[in-house]
Amino acid sequence: MNSTAVLPKEKPGMKTNQNPASKSGSVNGGAVSATAPTKPTTTGAIFGATPGMPGIFKSNFDYQLVRGMLAGAYGEGGAFGELYSTARRVVDKNVESWTVEWSGTAERVEAIAHNCLEGGHVISAREAFLRASLYWRTGLFYLESKDPLQLAMYHRHRSCFRQTAALFDPPIDPVSIPYENGKTLPQPAARVRL
């Protein structure tokens, strides 16, 4: 599946990215590709700004940005500079722009993780996979659940997290918790050293 569009023409008061190199992004781990949107898309849960947020956006995009910043502060991925620079490229209230920019950042950081791993830099690879996992999750947040791009991005998010988990010492292993009707729930589990 390919989805291609062109950035909207700038309107008074509209924030757009002036850097032509970052006007597109892709989700390649399968065959999903996206570029910036043709018009602002406001499907999903987009609403007004929340008091106390950074104020980069006039919508609840600020909430998700802060969520990523807090994850970084607690060691769960996210680097402030990457979060901030990605947010500055997003057109406010435009879900496609949000998705494209976060996908681009996630893909770039995931490539860094692979390069670190190939070079034997396990800790750097682990940290980069964790950041990429967060950026994939951030990018898919406003997509409708029936959008195939959401599932593709979720799989990239999960793949990066699993690669992160395997690089911890001791590793974080996936386990399956028995649930109803013979189903199981996946859960990461860390071994405890005594």
Secondary structure, DSSP 4 states (H G I P E B T S, - for coil): -EE---PPPP-TT------GGGSEEEETTTTEEEE--SS----SS--B--TTS--S-SBTHHHHHHHHHHHHHTTSS--HHHHHHHHHHSPTT-HHHHHHHHHHHHHHHHHHHHHHHHTT-HHHHHHHHHHHHHHHHHHHTTS-TT-HHHHHHHHHHHHHHHHHHHTSSSPEEEEEEE-GGG-EEEEEEE----
